[in-house]
Amino acid sequence: MQYRRNPKNGDMLSILGFGCLRFPRKGGGIDREETEREIVKAVECGINYFDTAYVYQGSEEVLGSILHRNNLREKVYLATKLPHYLVKDANSMEKYFRQQCERLQTDYIDYYLMHMLPDVEVWERLKKLGILAWIQEKKKSGAIRNIGFSYHGGSGAFLELLDAYDWDFCQIQYNYLDENSQAGRKGLMAAAKKDIPVIIMEPLRGGKLAGGLPEKAREIFAGAQPKRSPAEWGLRWLWNQEQVTVVLSGMNSMDMLLENVKTAGEVKAGEFTQAEEGLFAKVTEAIREKTRVGCTGCGYCMPCPAGVDIPGVFRCYNVKYMDGWFPGIREYVMCTTFKRKRSNASLCMRCGKCETRCPQGIAIRRELQAVKKEMEGPIYKAAAWAVDKFVKL
C-alpha cells in the first residue's frame, strides 16, 4: 500500500480508502461475516481510511463492532458525516454526533464531514444554528480531529464553499467522466492550492465505469496496452494526479479488494504516457455518444437569470440515460433541489440568453423542457416537498 501525506496535519493516508456504503449483502441486510473478513484483510493490506455516514443504513454500527472486536480502531482513520439536513439546532448536532460515536464504539472521529453540503447558503444556516462554536469545542476536546464536507454539484458552488471556512479536508465525486463536471479538475486543483486534502468518492460511478461501459468503450480499453481492466484504468487515472489524496472504493468482494490493493501498491503520480492520457479521451467520447445532451460542462451559458444550473441539470439528465433512472433522479434532487435556492430545469423563463453563449450550439431551452418533463415527475415532486419540509428549516 502507498500513502499520501495530509499537508494539514501530517497524517499518512492510504491512497486506497474503504467506502462503507456498499458492504456485502445477505438476506436483505449486511453480510456481517463477509464484511468482517474483508475489513480485517483491508487493514492487513495497509488500508487505513474508512468512510461511512449516519444515513448509510447499518454501516456505522457494523463497522464499529468489527473494528472494536478485532482491536483495529487505533490502526485506522474513521470518517463519518453529520446529517446537517436533519439538524434543527446545536442540541441535535450533539445528538447525532453522540449516536454516531456509540454506533462506531469510539469517543472520537478522525475525519468528520458535513454530508452533501450543497452551497454557502446552507453553510450560513448552520452557522446561525451555532455550528462554529460546536466544531470548536469538539476539536478542542479531541472528539473531532478534522472537519470537512462532502459535495455534489458544480465547480462554482464548490469554490465558494472552499473559501467559506478553514476546512481540514473535503470529499468530491471525481472520475475521468466527471473531469469537467461536478467539482471537477478545477475544484481539485483549487483545493490542492489551499493544501486541503481531497478524498474521492464515486471513482467508478458506482461501478458503471467498470462493468457498465458501452461496448465501444470496452473495446477501446481491451485494445490498449498494457492490459488492464476498466476498473484499474479508472483508478489509475485518479492516482496519476498527485492532488488526489485518497480514492474511496466500495469494495464488496474479496477479489475486488485484492485487485484494488494490488493496483494501489503499483501506481505512481504522473506515470501516464501521452498515449495513455489520450486513451481516456477516446473512452469518454464513446461514453458520451450514449448521452442525451452534448453538454461539455464548460459553463459559458452561465449565469442563468432564472437561477437554473444548466450544466448541472444536463449532467444529471445524462446520468439518467447512462446509469439508469434512480441514479439520475438521485443526482438531480441532490444537485438542484437539496439546497437553499433551487436550480432545477422548471425555473427556466425561456429567455434564450444561454443559447447565444453556448459553444456547442445546444438548443438549451428545448432541452430544459425535456428535462422538466422527464425528471420532475411525481417522484421528484415528493422528494422536493420533503426537502422543503424537513431540510429547509
Secondary structure per residue as TSV (DSSP state, phi and psi in degrees):
chain	resnum	aa	ss	phi	psi
A	1	M	-	360.0	142.8
A	2	Q	-	-108.5	160.8
A	3	Y	E	-133.9	149.4
A	4	R	E	-123.3	140.2
A	5	R	E	-80.4	134.0
A	6	N	-	-78.5	111.3
A	7	P	T	-66.9	-16.4
A	8	K	T	-74.2	-37.1
A	9	N	T	-139.4	-0.7
A	10	G	-	86.4	-1.8
A	11	D	-	-56.0	137.0
A	12	M	E	-98.7	105.6
A	13	L	E	-100.2	135.2
A	14	S	E	-62.5	135.7
A	15	I	S	-67.6	-19.7
A	16	L	E	-105.9	119.3
A	17	G	E	-107.1	157.3
A	18	F	E	-98.4	109.4
A	19	G	E	-81.6	124.7
A	20	C	-	-102.5	21.8
A	21	L	S	-79.7	-36.4
A	22	R	S	-111.7	55.5
A	23	F	-	-60.8	154.3
A	24	P	-	-54.4	143.0
A	25	R	E	-111.8	151.0
A	26	K	E	-157.2	127.8
A	27	G	T	59.0	33.8
A	28	G	T	85.5	-0.9
A	29	G	E	-136.9	-172.7
A	30	I	E	-73.3	132.9
A	31	D	-	-80.5	94.7
A	32	R	H	-65.1	-38.1
A	33	E	H	-65.1	-47.9
A	34	E	H	-68.0	-39.1
A	35	T	H	-61.0	-42.8
A	36	E	H	-63.5	-42.5
A	37	R	H	-58.8	-43.0
A	38	E	H	-72.9	-39.7
A	39	I	H	-65.7	-43.9
A	40	V	H	-61.0	-43.3
A	41	K	H	-64.8	-39.7
A	42	A	H	-59.4	-44.9
A	43	V	H	-65.3	-41.2
A	44	E	H	-58.7	-34.0
A	45	C	T	-82.6	-3.3
A	46	G	T	104.2	0.3
A	47	I	-	-69.9	126.2
A	48	N	-	-127.3	9.4
A	49	Y	E	-122.2	118.7
A	50	F	E	-122.9	126.9
A	51	D	E	-117.4	123.7
A	52	T	-	-136.0	-168.3
A	53	A	-	-161.7	159.2
A	54	Y	T	-57.5	-38.5
A	55	V	T	-92.4	3.6
A	56	Y	S	-80.3	100.0
A	57	Q	T	-53.6	115.7
A	58	G	T	82.3	-12.5
A	59	S	H	-65.6	-50.5
A	60	E	H	-59.6	-45.3
A	61	E	H	-64.1	-44.0
A	62	V	H	-66.6	-46.0
A	63	L	H	-60.8	-45.8
A	64	G	H	-60.7	-43.3
A	65	S	H	-66.8	-37.4
A	66	I	H	-68.3	-45.5
A	67	L	H	-63.2	-40.1
A	68	H	H	-67.5	-46.7
A	69	R	H	-64.7	-30.4
A	70	N	T	-103.3	11.1
A	71	N	T	55.2	45.8
A	72	L	-	-107.9	-6.1
A	73	R	G	-55.6	-42.7
A	74	E	G	-78.2	-4.5
A	75	K	G	-96.6	-3.9
A	76	V	S	-131.5	161.4
A	77	Y	E	-101.3	122.1
A	78	L	E	-95.3	130.3
A	79	A	E	-121.2	129.7
A	80	T	E	-144.3	178.9
A	81	K	E	-134.5	138.5
A	82	L	E	-78.7	125.8
A	83	P	-	-78.6	75.7
A	84	H	G	-58.9	-25.4
A	85	Y	G	-68.8	-11.5
A	86	L	G	-102.7	-6.3
A	87	V	-	-78.0	128.1
A	88	K	-	-109.8	-24.8
A	89	D	S	-162.9	179.1
A	90	A	H	-62.5	-32.4
A	91	N	H	-64.1	-36.9
A	92	S	H	-73.9	-28.8
A	93	M	H	-57.5	-47.4
A	94	E	H	-65.7	-39.1
A	95	K	H	-61.1	-48.6
A	96	Y	H	-65.7	-40.9
A	97	F	H	-62.6	-45.1
A	98	R	H	-63.9	-39.9
A	99	Q	H	-62.8	-40.1
A	100	Q	H	-65.8	-42.5
A	101	C	H	-61.9	-38.7
A	102	E	H	-64.9	-44.8
A	103	R	H	-60.8	-42.1
A	104	L	H	-85.2	-3.4
A	105	Q	T	53.6	52.3
A	106	T	-	-147.0	161.2
A	107	D	S	-110.3	9.4
A	108	Y	-	-153.5	153.1
A	109	I	E	-118.1	128.4
A	110	D	E	-71.2	-45.9
A	111	Y	E	-132.0	108.9
A	112	Y	E	-113.7	129.0
A	113	L	E	-116.5	148.9
A	114	M	E	-77.8	117.0
A	115	H	T	-77.9	122.7
A	116	M	T	54.2	50.7
A	117	L	-	-71.2	116.4
A	118	P	-	-88.2	-31.1
A	119	D	-	-167.0	174.6
A	120	V	H	-65.3	-32.4
A	121	E	H	-59.9	-42.6
A	122	V	H	-67.2	-38.6
A	123	W	H	-63.0	-39.0
A	124	E	H	-63.8	-37.7
A	125	R	H	-60.4	-45.1
A	126	L	H	-64.4	-35.7
A	127	K	H	-63.8	-39.3
A	128	K	H	-64.6	-27.3
A	129	L	T	-83.6	-2.8
A	130	G	T	98.2	21.9
A	131	I	H	-69.9	-28.3
A	132	L	H	-64.8	-44.7
A	133	A	H	-65.8	-37.1
A	134	W	H	-65.2	-44.7
A	135	I	H	-62.4	-44.2
A	136	Q	H	-58.9	-43.3
A	137	E	H	-65.8	-41.3
A	138	K	H	-67.6	-39.0
A	139	K	H	-71.6	-37.0
A	140	K	H	-63.3	-38.6
A	141	S	H	-80.7	-13.5
A	142	G	T	87.2	4.2
A	143	A	S	-70.1	-29.4
A	144	I	E	-125.2	125.3
A	145	R	E	-91.0	-37.1
A	146	N	E	-141.1	140.9
A	147	I	E	-118.1	135.7
A	148	G	E	-152.3	-163.8
A	149	F	E	-149.3	150.0
A	150	S	E	-104.1	151.5
A	151	Y	E	-143.5	136.5
A	152	H	-	-127.4	128.3
A	153	G	S	148.8	-171.1
A	154	G	-	-82.0	170.2
A	155	S	H	-69.8	-29.6
A	156	G	H	-60.2	-53.5
A	157	A	H	-66.0	-32.3
A	158	F	H	-64.0	-45.4
A	159	L	H	-62.1	-37.1
A	160	E	H	-65.4	-41.0
A	161	L	H	-65.0	-38.1
A	162	L	H	-56.5	-35.3
A	163	D	H	-89.3	-5.3
A	164	A	H	-83.3	-13.7
A	165	Y	S	-163.2	158.7
A	166	D	-	-84.3	76.6
A	167	W	-	-70.6	147.7
A	168	D	S	-88.0	-23.3
A	169	F	E	-169.3	171.6
A	170	C	E	-148.3	166.1
A	171	Q	E	-136.4	127.0
A	172	I	E	-132.6	155.4
A	173	Q	E	-80.6	125.9
A	174	Y	-	-156.3	132.6
A	175	N	-	-164.1	176.7
A	176	Y	G	-66.5	-21.2
A	177	L	G	-82.9	-25.8
A	178	D	G	-102.0	23.2
A	179	E	T	-59.0	-35.4
A	180	N	T	-117.5	21.3
A	181	S	S	-133.2	-178.1
A	182	Q	T	53.1	-148.7
A	183	A	T	-66.2	-34.5
A	184	G	H	66.5	-176.0
A	185	R	H	-61.0	-33.8
A	186	K	H	-60.2	-44.1
A	187	G	H	-68.5	-40.8
A	188	L	H	-57.8	-47.6
A	189	M	H	-66.9	-36.7
A	190	A	H	-65.2	-41.8
A	191	A	H	-65.1	-43.9
A	192	A	H	-61.7	-36.5
A	193	K	H	-63.1	-29.3
A	194	K	T	-90.0	5.9
A	195	D	T	60.9	32.3
A	196	I	-	-96.1	117.1
A	197	P	-	-59.0	142.0
A	198	V	E	-116.3	120.8
A	199	I	E	-97.7	132.0
A	200	I	E	-102.1	127.1
A	201	M	E	-111.3	162.6
A	202	E	-	50.9	48.7
A	203	P	T	-65.5	-22.5
A	204	L	T	-123.5	24.8
A	205	R	T	53.2	49.8
A	206	G	T	64.4	28.1
A	207	G	T	93.9	-8.8
A	208	K	H	-65.9	-28.9
A	209	L	H	-86.9	5.2
A	210	A	H	-110.0	-64.0
A	211	G	H	-108.1	2.0
A	212	G	-	-118.2	22.8
A	213	L	-	-75.4	149.2
A	214	P	-	-65.3	158.5
A	215	E	H	-56.6	-41.8
A	216	K	H	-62.1	-40.1
A	217	A	H	-67.2	-39.4
A	218	R	H	-62.3	-39.6
A	219	E	H	-66.3	-36.0
A	220	I	H	-63.8	-46.5
A	221	F	H	-63.7	-41.1
A	222	A	H	-63.0	-30.2
A	223	G	T	-90.0	-0.8
A	224	A	S	-84.7	155.9
A	225	Q	S	-121.8	139.0
A	226	P	S	-72.1	166.8
A	227	K	-	-71.9	120.6
A	228	R	-	-144.2	152.0
A	229	S	-	-72.1	156.4
A	230	P	H	-55.3	-35.2
A	231	A	H	-64.2	-44.3
A	232	E	H	-65.2	-41.5
A	233	W	H	-58.2	-44.6
A	234	G	H	-63.9	-41.7
A	235	L	H	-69.1	-41.3
A	236	R	H	-63.4	-34.4
A	237	W	H	-57.9	-39.8
A	238	L	H	-71.7	-49.8
A	239	W	H	-68.4	-16.2
A	240	N	T	-65.3	-17.5
A	241	Q	S	-100.9	116.6
A	242	E	T	-65.4	-18.2
A	243	Q	T	-74.0	-17.0
A	244	V	-	-79.4	125.3
A	245	T	-	-90.3	-56.7
A	246	V	E	-133.5	138.4
A	247	V	E	-109.7	118.6
A	248	L	E	-83.4	135.4
A	249	S	E	-128.6	128.6
A	250	G	-	-81.8	73.1
A	251	M	-	-78.8	115.3
A	252	N	-	-120.8	25.1
A	253	S	S	-152.1	153.2
A	254	M	H	-65.9	-37.0
A	255	D	H	-61.0	-43.7
A	256	M	H	-63.3	-43.3
A	257	L	H	-58.6	-50.5
A	258	L	H	-67.0	-36.7
A	259	E	H	-63.1	-45.3
A	260	N	H	-68.0	-38.1
A	261	V	H	-62.1	-42.8
A	262	K	H	-59.5	-46.3
A	263	T	H	-63.3	-42.2
A	264	A	H	-65.1	-20.5
A	265	G	T	-86.6	-10.2
A	266	E	T	-109.1	-27.5
A	267	V	-	-69.7	159.0
A	268	K	-	-140.4	139.9
A	269	A	T	-64.3	136.4
A	270	G	T	76.0	19.2
A	271	E	-	-83.8	-16.4
A	272	F	-	-66.7	140.6
A	273	T	-	-81.6	171.0
A	274	Q	H	-62.6	-37.1
A	275	A	H	-65.8	-39.2
A	276	E	H	-68.8	-37.7
A	277	E	H	-60.7	-42.6
A	278	G	H	-68.2	-24.4
A	279	L	H	-57.5	-40.9
A	280	F	H	-71.2	-30.2
A	281	A	H	-63.4	-40.2
A	282	K	H	-67.5	-43.9
A	283	V	H	-64.4	-44.3
A	284	T	H	-60.5	-41.5
A	285	E	H	-62.1	-41.4
A	286	A	H	-64.8	-36.5
A	287	I	H	-70.0	-43.2
A	288	R	H	-69.2	-19.2
A	289	E	T	-61.3	-21.7
A	290	K	T	-94.4	1.6
A	291	T	-	-83.7	162.2
A	292	R	S	-85.0	-42.2
A	293	V	S	-123.5	130.6
A	294	G	-	-82.3	46.6
A	295	C	-	-81.2	129.9
A	296	T	-	-92.4	-4.3
A	297	G	-	77.3	19.7
A	298	C	-	-67.9	-29.8
A	299	G	-	84.3	7.6
A	300	Y	T	-63.0	-23.9
A	301	C	T	-75.0	-11.6
A	302	M	-	-96.8	156.7
A	303	P	S	-83.1	151.5
A	304	C	-	-85.6	129.1
A	305	P	T	-58.3	-27.3
A	306	A	T	-91.2	-5.6
A	307	G	-	92.4	10.1
A	308	V	-	-73.2	131.4
A	309	D	-	-84.5	84.9
A	310	I	H	-60.7	-51.9
A	311	P	H	-61.3	-38.6
A	312	G	H	-65.8	-41.1
A	313	V	H	-61.7	-47.0
A	314	F	H	-67.3	-35.3
A	315	R	H	-61.5	-45.2
A	316	C	H	-65.6	-37.9
A	317	Y	H	-61.6	-43.2
A	318	N	H	-67.7	-34.5
A	319	V	H	-58.7	-39.1
A	320	K	H	-58.4	-41.6
A	321	Y	H	-81.5	-25.4
A	322	M	H	-89.4	-41.5
A	323	D	H	-109.4	-15.6
A	324	G	-	120.4	166.0
A	325	W	H	-63.1	-48.3
A	326	F	H	-63.9	-48.2
A	327	P	H	-58.3	-36.3
A	328	G	H	-65.3	-48.3
A	329	I	H	-70.3	-33.8
A	330	R	H	-62.1	-47.4
A	331	E	H	-62.4	-39.9
A	332	Y	H	-63.4	-44.6
A	333	V	I	-64.8	-47.1
A	334	M	I	-62.4	-41.3
A	335	C	I	-92.3	-16.6
A	336	T	I	-119.2	-21.7
A	337	T	I	-122.9	-23.2
A	338	F	S	-84.3	55.5
A	339	K	S	-157.3	169.6
A	340	R	S	-66.1	-39.4
A	341	K	S	-117.5	119.7
A	342	R	-	-64.5	154.4
A	343	S	-	-137.6	30.7
A	344	N	-	-81.9	169.0
A	345	A	G	-63.6	-33.4
A	346	S	G	-69.2	-6.6
A	347	L	G	-76.3	-14.1
A	348	C	-	-55.5	129.7
A	349	M	-	-98.2	2.1
A	350	R	-	61.1	35.6
A	351	C	-	-74.6	-28.6
A	352	G	-	87.2	1.2
A	353	K	H	-60.3	-36.9
A	354	C	H	-61.4	-38.1
A	355	E	H	-68.9	-27.2
A	356	T	H	-73.0	-16.3
A	357	R	H	-110.5	-5.2
A	358	C	-	-77.9	115.2
A	359	P	T	-70.3	-15.2
A	360	Q	T	-90.4	-5.9
A	361	G	-	66.6	29.2
A	362	I	-	-72.9	137.0
A	363	A	-	-77.8	78.5
A	364	I	H	-61.8	-43.7
A	365	R	H	-60.6	-43.3
A	366	R	H	-64.9	-43.3
A	367	E	H	-67.9	-35.0
A	368	L	H	-65.2	-35.5
A	369	Q	H	-66.0	-36.1
A	370	A	H	-66.4	-40.2
A	371	V	H	-62.3	-45.1
A	372	K	H	-56.8	-45.7
A	373	K	H	-64.9	-41.1
A	374	E	H	-88.8	-29.7
A	375	M	H	-104.3	-18.0
A	376	E	S	-111.2	46.8
A	377	G	S	-84.3	-162.5
A	378	P	H	-57.8	-38.8
A	379	I	H	-64.8	-45.6
A	380	Y	H	-60.8	-45.7
A	381	K	H	-62.6	-36.5
A	382	A	H	-66.8	-41.1
A	383	A	H	-65.9	-41.0
A	384	A	H	-64.5	-39.1
A	385	W	H	-61.8	-42.6
A	386	A	H	-64.8	-39.8
A	387	V	I	-62.2	-45.8
A	388	D	I	-62.0	-39.0
A	389	K	I	-79.5	-40.0
A	390	F	I	-109.7	-17.1
A	391	V	I	-105.3	-46.4
A	392	K	-	-84.4	71.4
A	393	L	-	-84.3	360.0
